[in-house]
Amino acid sequence: MLNTEHFIRLAGETGHWDAELLERVEAGESLPAVQEDQYRRGFRSATVVPVQGGWTPRATHPALADHFDPGEPPMPAQGILRWAQVWANHECEVIIRKDDHERLVKPV
């Protein structure tokens, strides 16, 4: 479930995953256990972070680290937004820190 105090969902519609997570945690399951189970069943999440020269995706789960090549060049704002939409079309979500989102949508 998205920590809405610090993050916003940039792409993806994952309400059913969020609802399940909330229900299970409220029933007493640990958050990490539920997240791990959802990962095993196909849920994927990435975050977009600013780097020198642009933006890059990062894994939000250790098992996803292989999906992102740290040697890939950074993408410009429009490129990372396109990437987020494509990646999120596969039962995934892409999140971004709120303060970084301001920089992404209103580049200086």
SEBA-652301 format. One record per atom (N, C-alpha, C, CB): x, y, z; atom name; residue in one letter. Coordinates in Angstrom, 1 decimal. Glycine has a CB too. Layout:
# residues N
(doza (X; Y; Z); "CA"; "A")
...
# end
This chain:
# residues 108
(doza (0.8; -1.2; 0.0); "N"; "M")
(doza (0.0; 0.0; 0.0); "CA"; "M")
(doza (0.9; 1.2; 0.0); "C"; "M")
(doza (-1.0; 0.0; 1.2); "CB"; "M")
(doza (0.5; 2.2; -0.7); "N"; "L")
(doza (1.3; 3.4; -0.9); "CA"; "L")
(doza (1.3; 4.3; 0.3); "C"; "L")
(doza (0.8; 4.2; -2.1); "CB"; "L")
(doza (2.5; 4.7; 0.7); "N"; "N")
(doza (2.6; 5.7; 1.8); "CA"; "N")
(doza (2.3; 7.0; 1.2); "C"; "N")
(doza (4.1; 5.6; 2.5); "CB"; "N")
(doza (1.1; 7.5; 1.4); "N"; "T")
(doza (0.7; 8.7; 0.7); "CA"; "T")
(doza (1.2; 10.0; 1.4); "C"; "T")
(doza (-0.8; 8.8; 0.7); "CB"; "T")
(doza (1.8; 9.8; 2.6); "N"; "E")
(doza (2.4; 11.0; 3.2); "CA"; "E")
(doza (3.6; 11.5; 2.5); "C"; "E")
(doza (2.8; 10.6; 4.7); "CB"; "E")
(doza (4.4; 10.5; 1.9); "N"; "H")
(doza (5.6; 10.9; 1.2); "CA"; "H")
(doza (5.6; 10.6; -0.3); "C"; "H")
(doza (6.7; 10.2; 1.9); "CB"; "H")
(doza (4.7; 9.7; -0.8); "N"; "F")
(doza (4.8; 9.2; -2.1); "CA"; "F")
(doza (3.4; 9.4; -2.8); "C"; "F")
(doza (5.2; 7.8; -2.2); "CB"; "F")
(doza (3.5; 9.5; -4.2); "N"; "I")
(doza (2.2; 9.4; -5.0); "CA"; "I")
(doza (2.4; 8.4; -6.0); "C"; "I")
(doza (1.9; 10.8; -5.6); "CB"; "I")
(doza (1.3; 7.8; -6.5); "N"; "R")
(doza (1.4; 6.8; -7.6); "CA"; "R")
(doza (1.5; 7.6; -8.9); "C"; "R")
(doza (0.1; 5.9; -7.6); "CB"; "R")
(doza (2.6; 7.4; -9.6); "N"; "L")
(doza (2.8; 8.0; -10.9); "CA"; "L")
(doza (2.1; 7.3; -12.0); "C"; "L")
(doza (4.3; 8.1; -11.2); "CB"; "L")
(doza (2.0; 6.0; -11.9); "N"; "A")
(doza (1.4; 5.1; -12.9); "CA"; "A")
(doza (0.9; 3.8; -12.3); "C"; "A")
(doza (2.3; 4.9; -14.2); "CB"; "A")
(doza (-0.1; 3.3; -12.9); "N"; "G")
(doza (-0.6; 2.0; -12.5); "CA"; "G")
(doza (-1.9; 2.1; -11.7); "C"; "G")
(doza (0.4; 1.3; -11.7); "CB"; "G")
(doza (-2.7; 1.1; -11.8); "N"; "E")
(doza (-4.0; 1.0; -11.0); "CA"; "E")
(doza (-3.9; -0.3; -10.2); "C"; "E")
(doza (-5.2; 1.0; -12.0); "CB"; "E")
(doza (-3.6; -0.1; -8.9); "N"; "T")
(doza (-3.4; -1.3; -8.1); "CA"; "T")
(doza (-4.3; -1.4; -6.9); "C"; "T")
(doza (-1.9; -1.3; -7.6); "CB"; "T")
(doza (-5.5; -0.8; -7.0); "N"; "G")
(doza (-6.4; -0.7; -5.9); "CA"; "G")
(doza (-6.7; -2.1; -5.2); "C"; "G")
(doza (-7.7; -0.1; -6.3); "CB"; "G")
(doza (-6.8; -3.1; -6.1); "N"; "H")
(doza (-7.1; -4.4; -5.5); "CA"; "H")
(doza (-6.0; -5.0; -4.6); "C"; "H")
(doza (-7.5; -5.4; -6.6); "CB"; "H")
(doza (-4.8; -4.7; -5.0); "N"; "W")
(doza (-3.6; -5.1; -4.2); "CA"; "W")
(doza (-3.6; -4.3; -2.9); "C"; "W")
(doza (-2.3; -4.9; -5.0); "CB"; "W")
(doza (-3.9; -3.0; -3.0); "N"; "D")
(doza (-3.9; -2.1; -1.8); "CA"; "D")
(doza (-5.0; -2.6; -0.8); "C"; "D")
(doza (-4.1; -0.7; -2.2); "CB"; "D")
(doza (-6.1; -2.9; -1.3); "N"; "A")
(doza (-7.2; -3.3; -0.5); "CA"; "A")
(doza (-6.9; -4.6; 0.2); "C"; "A")
(doza (-8.5; -3.4; -1.3); "CB"; "A")
(doza (-6.3; -5.5; -0.5); "N"; "E")
(doza (-5.9; -6.8; 0.1); "CA"; "E")
(doza (-4.9; -6.6; 1.2); "C"; "E")
(doza (-5.4; -7.8; -1.0); "CB"; "E")
(doza (-3.9; -5.8; 0.9); "N"; "L")
(doza (-2.8; -5.5; 1.9); "CA"; "L")
(doza (-3.4; -4.9; 3.1); "C"; "L")
(doza (-1.8; -4.6; 1.3); "CB"; "L")
(doza (-4.2; -3.9; 3.0); "N"; "L")
(doza (-4.8; -3.3; 4.2); "CA"; "L")
(doza (-5.7; -4.3; 5.0); "C"; "L")
(doza (-5.7; -2.1; 3.7); "CB"; "L")
(doza (-6.5; -5.0; 4.3); "N"; "E")
(doza (-7.3; -6.0; 5.0); "CA"; "E")
(doza (-6.5; -7.0; 5.8); "C"; "E")
(doza (-8.2; -6.8; 4.0); "CB"; "E")
(doza (-5.5; -7.6; 5.2); "N"; "R")
(doza (-4.6; -8.6; 5.8); "CA"; "R")
(doza (-3.8; -8.0; 7.0); "C"; "R")
(doza (-3.7; -9.2; 4.8); "CB"; "R")
(doza (-3.3; -6.8; 6.8); "N"; "V")
(doza (-2.5; -6.2; 7.9); "CA"; "V")
(doza (-3.5; -5.9; 9.1); "C"; "V")
(doza (-1.8; -4.9; 7.4); "CB"; "V")
(doza (-4.7; -5.4; 8.8); "N"; "E")
(doza (-5.6; -5.1; 9.9); "CA"; "E")
(doza (-6.0; -6.4; 10.6); "C"; "E")
(doza (-6.8; -4.4; 9.3); "CB"; "E")
(doza (-6.0; -7.5; 9.9); "N"; "A")
(doza (-6.3; -8.8; 10.5); "CA"; "A")
(doza (-5.2; -9.4; 11.3); "C"; "A")
(doza (-6.7; -9.8; 9.4); "CB"; "A")
(doza (-4.0; -8.7; 11.3); "N"; "G")
(doza (-2.9; -9.1; 12.1); "CA"; "G")
(doza (-1.7; -9.6; 11.4); "C"; "G")
(doza (-3.4; -10.1; 13.0); "CB"; "G")
(doza (-1.7; -9.8; 10.1); "N"; "E")
(doza (-0.5; -10.2; 9.4); "CA"; "E")
(doza (0.5; -9.1; 9.3); "C"; "E")
(doza (-0.8; -10.7; 7.9); "CB"; "E")
(doza (1.8; -9.5; 9.3); "N"; "S")
(doza (2.8; -8.5; 9.2); "CA"; "S")
(doza (2.9; -7.9; 7.8); "C"; "S")
(doza (4.2; -9.0; 9.6); "CB"; "S")
(doza (3.2; -6.6; 7.8); "N"; "L")
(doza (3.3; -5.9; 6.5); "CA"; "L")
(doza (4.3; -6.5; 5.6); "C"; "L")
(doza (3.6; -4.4; 6.7); "CB"; "L")
(doza (5.6; -6.8; 6.1); "N"; "P")
(doza (6.5; -7.4; 5.2); "CA"; "P")
(doza (6.1; -8.8; 4.6); "C"; "P")
(doza (7.9; -7.6; 5.9); "CB"; "P")
(doza (5.4; -9.6; 5.5); "N"; "A")
(doza (4.9; -10.9; 5.0); "CA"; "A")
(doza (3.9; -10.7; 3.9); "C"; "A")
(doza (4.3; -11.7; 6.2); "CB"; "A")
(doza (3.0; -9.8; 4.1); "N"; "V")
(doza (2.0; -9.6; 3.0); "CA"; "V")
(doza (2.6; -9.1; 1.7); "C"; "V")
(doza (0.9; -8.6; 3.5); "CB"; "V")
(doza (3.5; -8.1; 1.9); "N"; "Q")
(doza (4.2; -7.6; 0.7); "CA"; "Q")
(doza (5.0; -8.7; -0.1); "C"; "Q")
(doza (5.2; -6.5; 1.1); "CB"; "Q")
(doza (5.6; -9.6; 0.7); "N"; "E")
(doza (6.4; -10.7; 0.1); "CA"; "E")
(doza (5.4; -11.7; -0.6); "C"; "E")
(doza (7.2; -11.5; 1.2); "CB"; "E")
(doza (4.3; -12.0; 0.0); "N"; "D")
(doza (3.3; -12.8; -0.6); "CA"; "D")
(doza (2.8; -12.2; -1.9); "C"; "D")
(doza (2.2; -13.1; 0.3); "CB"; "D")
(doza (2.5; -10.9; -1.9); "N"; "Q")
(doza (2.0; -10.3; -3.1); "CA"; "Q")
(doza (3.0; -10.2; -4.2); "C"; "Q")
(doza (1.5; -8.8; -2.8); "CB"; "Q")
(doza (4.3; -10.1; -3.8); "N"; "Y")
(doza (5.3; -10.1; -4.8); "CA"; "Y")
(doza (5.4; -11.5; -5.5); "C"; "Y")
(doza (6.7; -9.8; -4.2); "CB"; "Y")
(doza (5.3; -12.6; -4.7); "N"; "R")
(doza (5.3; -13.9; -5.2); "CA"; "R")
(doza (4.2; -14.2; -6.2); "C"; "R")
(doza (5.3; -14.9; -4.1); "CB"; "R")
(doza (3.0; -13.5; -5.9); "N"; "R")
(doza (1.9; -13.7; -6.8); "CA"; "R")
(doza (1.8; -12.7; -7.9); "C"; "R")
(doza (0.6; -13.5; -5.9); "CB"; "R")
(doza (2.8; -11.9; -8.1); "N"; "G")
(doza (2.9; -11.1; -9.3); "CA"; "G")
(doza (2.9; -9.6; -9.2); "C"; "G")
(doza (1.8; -11.4; -10.2); "CB"; "G")
(doza (2.6; -9.0; -8.0); "N"; "F")
(doza (2.6; -7.6; -7.8); "CA"; "F")
(doza (4.0; -7.0; -7.9); "C"; "F")
(doza (2.0; -7.2; -6.5); "CB"; "F")
(doza (4.2; -6.0; -8.7); "N"; "R")
(doza (5.5; -5.3; -8.9); "CA"; "R")
(doza (5.3; -3.8; -8.7); "C"; "R")
(doza (6.1; -5.6; -10.3); "CB"; "R")
(doza (6.3; -3.2; -8.1); "N"; "S")
(doza (6.3; -1.8; -7.8); "CA"; "S")
(doza (7.8; -1.3; -8.0); "C"; "S")
(doza (5.9; -1.5; -6.4); "CB"; "S")
(doza (7.8; -0.1; -8.6); "N"; "A")
(doza (9.1; 0.6; -8.8); "CA"; "A")
(doza (8.9; 2.0; -8.4); "C"; "A")
(doza (9.6; 0.4; -10.3); "CB"; "A")
(doza (10.0; 2.6; -8.2); "N"; "T")
(doza (10.0; 4.1; -7.9); "CA"; "T")
(doza (10.9; 4.8; -8.9); "C"; "T")
(doza (10.5; 4.3; -6.4); "CB"; "T")
(doza (10.6; 6.0; -9.1); "N"; "V")
(doza (11.3; 6.9; -10.1); "CA"; "V")
(doza (12.1; 7.9; -9.2); "C"; "V")
(doza (10.4; 7.6; -11.1); "CB"; "V")
(doza (13.4; 7.9; -9.5); "N"; "V")
(doza (14.3; 8.8; -8.7); "CA"; "V")
(doza (15.1; 9.7; -9.6); "C"; "V")
(doza (15.2; 8.0; -7.8); "CB"; "V")
(doza (15.3; 11.0; -9.2); "N"; "P")
(doza (16.2; 11.8; -9.9); "CA"; "P")
(doza (17.7; 11.4; -9.8); "C"; "P")
(doza (16.0; 13.3; -9.5); "CB"; "P")
(doza (18.4; 11.5; -10.9); "N"; "V")
(doza (19.8; 11.2; -10.9); "CA"; "V")
(doza (20.5; 12.3; -11.7); "C"; "V")
(doza (20.2; 9.8; -11.4); "CB"; "V")
(doza (21.8; 12.4; -11.7); "N"; "Q")
(doza (22.5; 13.3; -12.5); "CA"; "Q")
(doza (22.1; 13.1; -14.0); "C"; "Q")
(doza (24.0; 13.3; -12.3); "CB"; "Q")
(doza (21.6; 14.0; -14.7); "N"; "G")
(doza (21.3; 13.9; -16.1); "CA"; "G")
(doza (19.9; 13.4; -16.4); "C"; "G")
(doza (22.3; 13.0; -16.7); "CB"; "G")
(doza (19.0; 13.3; -15.4); "N"; "G")
(doza (17.7; 12.8; -15.7); "CA"; "G")
(doza (17.0; 12.0; -14.6); "C"; "G")
(doza (17.7; 12.0; -16.9); "CB"; "G")
(doza (16.3; 11.0; -15.0); "N"; "W")
(doza (15.5; 10.2; -14.1); "CA"; "W")
(doza (15.8; 8.7; -14.3); "C"; "W")
(doza (14.0; 10.5; -14.2); "CB"; "W")
(doza (15.6; 7.9; -13.3); "N"; "T")
(doza (15.9; 6.4; -13.5); "CA"; "T")
(doza (14.9; 5.6; -12.6); "C"; "T")
(doza (17.3; 6.1; -13.1); "CB"; "T")
(doza (14.5; 4.5; -13.0); "N"; "P")
(doza (13.6; 3.6; -12.2); "CA"; "P")
(doza (14.5; 2.8; -11.2); "C"; "P")
(doza (12.8; 2.7; -13.1); "CB"; "P")
(doza (13.9; 2.5; -10.1); "N"; "R")
(doza (14.6; 1.7; -9.1); "CA"; "R")
(doza (13.6; 0.7; -8.5); "C"; "R")
(doza (15.2; 2.5; -7.9); "CB"; "R")
(doza (14.1; -0.5; -8.1); "N"; "A")
(doza (13.2; -1.5; -7.5); "CA"; "A")
(doza (12.8; -1.1; -6.1); "C"; "A")
(doza (14.0; -2.8; -7.5); "CB"; "A")
(doza (11.5; -1.5; -5.8); "N"; "T")
(doza (11.1; -1.3; -4.4); "CA"; "T")
(doza (11.1; -2.6; -3.7); "C"; "T")
(doza (9.6; -0.7; -4.4); "CB"; "T")
(doza (11.5; -3.7; -4.3); "N"; "H")
(doza (11.6; -5.0; -3.7); "CA"; "H")
(doza (13.0; -5.6; -4.1); "C"; "H")
(doza (10.4; -5.9; -4.1); "CB"; "H")
(doza (13.7; -6.1; -3.2); "N"; "P")
(doza (15.0; -6.7; -3.5); "CA"; "P")
(doza (15.0; -7.6; -4.7); "C"; "P")
(doza (15.7; -7.3; -2.3); "CB"; "P")
(doza (14.0; -8.4; -4.8); "N"; "A")
(doza (14.0; -9.4; -5.9); "CA"; "A")
(doza (13.8; -8.7; -7.3); "C"; "A")
(doza (12.8; -10.4; -5.7); "CB"; "A")
(doza (13.4; -7.5; -7.3); "N"; "L")
(doza (13.3; -6.8; -8.6); "CA"; "L")
(doza (14.6; -6.1; -9.1); "C"; "L")
(doza (12.2; -5.7; -8.5); "CB"; "L")
(doza (15.6; -6.1; -8.2); "N"; "A")
(doza (16.8; -5.4; -8.6); "CA"; "A")
(doza (17.3; -5.8; -9.9); "C"; "A")
(doza (17.9; -5.6; -7.5); "CB"; "A")
(doza (17.2; -7.1; -10.3); "N"; "D")
(doza (17.7; -7.5; -11.6); "CA"; "D")
(doza (16.9; -6.9; -12.8); "C"; "D")
(doza (17.6; -9.0; -11.7); "CB"; "D")
(doza (15.8; -6.4; -12.6); "N"; "H")
(doza (14.9; -5.8; -13.6); "CA"; "H")
(doza (15.4; -4.5; -14.1); "C"; "H")
(doza (13.5; -5.7; -13.2); "CB"; "H")
(doza (16.3; -3.8; -13.3); "N"; "F")
(doza (16.7; -2.5; -13.6); "CA"; "F")
(doza (18.3; -2.5; -13.7); "C"; "F")
(doza (16.2; -1.5; -12.6); "CB"; "F")
(doza (18.8; -2.1; -14.9); "N"; "D")
(doza (20.2; -2.0; -15.1); "CA"; "D")
(doza (20.8; -0.7; -14.7); "C"; "D")
(doza (20.5; -2.3; -16.6); "CB"; "D")
(doza (21.6; -0.7; -13.6); "N"; "P")
(doza (22.2; 0.5; -13.2); "CA"; "P")
(doza (23.1; 1.2; -14.2); "C"; "P")
(doza (23.0; 0.3; -11.9); "CB"; "P")
(doza (23.5; 0.5; -15.2); "N"; "G")
(doza (24.3; 1.1; -16.3); "CA"; "G")
(doza (23.5; 1.8; -17.4); "C"; "G")
(doza (25.1; 0.0; -16.9); "CB"; "G")
(doza (22.1; 1.7; -17.3); "N"; "E")
(doza (21.3; 2.4; -18.3); "CA"; "E")
(doza (21.4; 3.9; -18.1); "C"; "E")
(doza (19.8; 1.9; -18.2); "CB"; "E")
(doza (21.5; 4.6; -19.2); "N"; "P")
(doza (21.6; 6.1; -19.1); "CA"; "P")
(doza (20.3; 6.7; -18.5); "C"; "P")
(doza (21.9; 6.8; -20.4); "CB"; "P")
(doza (20.4; 7.8; -17.8); "N"; "P")
(doza (19.1; 8.4; -17.2); "CA"; "P")
(doza (18.2; 8.8; -18.4); "C"; "P")
(doza (19.5; 9.6; -16.3); "CB"; "P")
(doza (16.9; 8.9; -18.1); "N"; "M")
(doza (15.9; 9.3; -19.0); "CA"; "M")
(doza (15.5; 10.7; -18.7); "C"; "M")
(doza (14.7; 8.4; -19.0); "CB"; "M")
(doza (15.1; 11.5; -19.8); "N"; "P")
(doza (14.5; 12.8; -19.5); "CA"; "P")
(doza (13.2; 12.6; -18.9); "C"; "P")
(doza (14.5; 13.7; -20.9); "CB"; "P")
(doza (12.6; 13.7; -18.5); "N"; "A")
(doza (11.2; 13.6; -17.8); "CA"; "A")
(doza (10.2; 12.9; -18.7); "C"; "A")
(doza (10.7; 15.0; -17.5); "CB"; "A")
(doza (10.1; 13.3; -20.0); "N"; "Q")
(doza (9.1; 12.7; -20.8); "CA"; "Q")
(doza (9.4; 11.2; -21.0); "C"; "Q")
(doza (9.0; 13.4; -22.2); "CB"; "Q")
(doza (10.6; 10.8; -21.1); "N"; "G")
(doza (11.0; 9.4; -21.3); "CA"; "G")
(doza (10.6; 8.6; -20.1); "C"; "G")
(doza (12.5; 9.3; -21.5); "CB"; "G")
(doza (10.9; 9.1; -18.9); "N"; "I")
(doza (10.6; 8.3; -17.7); "CA"; "I")
(doza (9.0; 8.2; -17.5); "C"; "I")
(doza (11.2; 8.9; -16.4); "CB"; "I")
(doza (8.3; 9.2; -17.9); "N"; "L")
(doza (6.8; 9.2; -17.8); "CA"; "L")
(doza (6.3; 8.1; -18.8); "C"; "L")
(doza (6.2; 10.5; -18.1); "CB"; "L")
(doza (6.9; 8.0; -20.0); "N"; "R")
(doza (6.5; 7.0; -20.9); "CA"; "R")
(doza (6.8; 5.6; -20.4); "C"; "R")
(doza (7.1; 7.2; -22.3); "CB"; "R")
(doza (8.0; 5.4; -19.8); "N"; "W")
(doza (8.5; 4.2; -19.3); "CA"; "W")
(doza (7.5; 3.8; -18.2); "C"; "W")
(doza (9.9; 4.3; -18.7); "CB"; "W")
(doza (7.1; 4.7; -17.3); "N"; "A")
(doza (6.2; 4.4; -16.2); "CA"; "A")
(doza (4.9; 3.8; -16.7); "C"; "A")
(doza (6.0; 5.6; -15.3); "CB"; "A")
(doza (4.3; 4.5; -17.7); "N"; "Q")
(doza (3.1; 4.0; -18.2); "CA"; "Q")
(doza (3.2; 2.6; -18.8); "C"; "Q")
(doza (2.6; 5.0; -19.3); "CB"; "Q")
(doza (4.2; 2.3; -19.5); "N"; "V")
(doza (4.4; 1.0; -20.1); "CA"; "V")
(doza (4.6; 0.0; -19.1); "C"; "V")
(doza (5.6; 1.0; -21.1); "CB"; "V")
(doza (5.5; 0.2; -18.1); "N"; "W")
(doza (5.8; -0.7; -17.1); "CA"; "W")
(doza (4.6; -1.0; -16.2); "C"; "W")
(doza (6.9; -0.2; -16.2); "CB"; "W")
(doza (3.8; 0.0; -15.9); "N"; "A")
(doza (2.6; -0.1; -15.1); "CA"; "A")
(doza (1.5; -0.9; -15.7); "C"; "A")
(doza (2.1; 1.3; -14.6); "CB"; "A")
(doza (1.5; -1.1; -17.0); "N"; "N")
(doza (0.5; -1.8; -17.7); "CA"; "N")
(doza (0.5; -3.3; -17.4); "C"; "N")
(doza (0.6; -1.6; -19.2); "CB"; "N")
(doza (1.5; -3.7; -16.7); "N"; "H")
(doza (1.7; -5.2; -16.4); "CA"; "H")
(doza (1.4; -5.5; -14.9); "C"; "H")
(doza (3.1; -5.6; -16.8); "CB"; "H")
(doza (0.3; -5.1; -14.3); "N"; "E")
(doza (-0.1; -5.3; -12.9); "CA"; "E")
(doza (1.0; -4.7; -12.0); "C"; "E")
(doza (-0.2; -6.8; -12.7); "CB"; "E")
(doza (1.5; -3.6; -12.4); "N"; "C")
(doza (2.6; -2.9; -11.6); "CA"; "C")
(doza (2.1; -1.5; -11.2); "C"; "C")
(doza (3.9; -2.9; -12.4); "CB"; "C")
(doza (2.9; -0.9; -10.4); "N"; "E")
(doza (2.8; 0.5; -10.1); "CA"; "E")
(doza (4.1; 1.1; -10.1); "C"; "E")
(doza (2.1; 0.7; -8.7); "CB"; "E")
(doza (4.1; 2.4; -10.4); "N"; "V")
(doza (5.3; 3.2; -10.3); "CA"; "V")
(doza (5.0; 4.4; -9.4); "C"; "V")
(doza (5.8; 3.7; -11.8); "CB"; "V")
(doza (5.9; 4.5; -8.4); "N"; "I")
(doza (5.7; 5.6; -7.4); "CA"; "I")
(doza (6.8; 6.6; -7.4); "C"; "I")
(doza (5.5; 5.0; -6.0); "CB"; "I")
(doza (6.6; 7.7; -6.8); "N"; "I")
(doza (7.6; 8.7; -6.8); "CA"; "I")
(doza (7.4; 9.6; -5.5); "C"; "I")
(doza (7.6; 9.7; -8.1); "CB"; "I")
(doza (8.5; 10.0; -4.9); "N"; "R")
(doza (8.4; 10.9; -3.8); "CA"; "R")
(doza (7.7; 12.2; -4.2); "C"; "R")
(doza (9.9; 11.2; -3.1); "CB"; "R")
(doza (6.9; 12.7; -3.3); "N"; "K")
(doza (6.1; 13.9; -3.7); "CA"; "K")
(doza (7.0; 15.1; -4.1); "C"; "K")
(doza (5.3; 14.3; -2.5); "CB"; "K")
(doza (8.1; 15.3; -3.4); "N"; "D")
(doza (8.9; 16.4; -3.7); "CA"; "D")
(doza (9.6; 16.2; -5.1); "C"; "D")
(doza (10.0; 16.7; -2.6); "CB"; "D")
(doza (10.0; 14.9; -5.4); "N"; "D")
(doza (10.6; 14.6; -6.7); "CA"; "D")
(doza (9.5; 14.8; -7.8); "C"; "D")
(doza (11.1; 13.2; -6.7); "CB"; "D")
(doza (8.3; 14.5; -7.5); "N"; "H")
(doza (7.2; 14.6; -8.5); "CA"; "H")
(doza (7.1; 16.1; -9.0); "C"; "H")
(doza (5.9; 14.2; -8.0); "CB"; "H")
(doza (7.2; 17.0; -8.1); "N"; "E")
(doza (7.2; 18.4; -8.4); "CA"; "E")
(doza (8.3; 18.7; -9.4); "C"; "E")
(doza (7.3; 19.3; -7.2); "CB"; "E")
(doza (9.5; 18.2; -9.2); "N"; "R")
(doza (10.6; 18.4; -10.1); "CA"; "R")
(doza (10.4; 17.8; -11.4); "C"; "R")
(doza (11.9; 18.0; -9.5); "CB"; "R")
(doza (9.7; 16.6; -11.4); "N"; "L")
(doza (9.5; 15.9; -12.7); "CA"; "L")
(doza (8.5; 16.6; -13.6); "C"; "L")
(doza (9.0; 14.4; -12.4); "CB"; "L")
(doza (7.4; 17.0; -13.0); "N"; "V")
(doza (6.4; 17.6; -13.9); "CA"; "V")
(doza (6.6; 19.1; -14.2); "C"; "V")
(doza (5.1; 17.4; -13.2); "CB"; "V")
(doza (7.5; 19.7; -13.4); "N"; "K")
(doza (7.8; 21.1; -13.6); "CA"; "K")
(doza (9.3; 21.3; -13.6); "C"; "K")
(doza (7.2; 22.0; -12.5); "CB"; "K")
(doza (10.0; 20.7; -14.7); "N"; "P")
(doza (11.5; 20.8; -14.7); "CA"; "P")
(doza (11.9; 22.2; -14.8); "C"; "P")
(doza (12.0; 20.0; -15.9); "CB"; "P")
(doza (13.1; 22.5; -14.2); "N"; "V")
(doza (13.7; 23.8; -14.3); "CA"; "V")
(doza (14.5; 24.0; -15.5); "C"; "V")
(doza (14.5; 24.1; -13.0); "CB"; "V")
# end
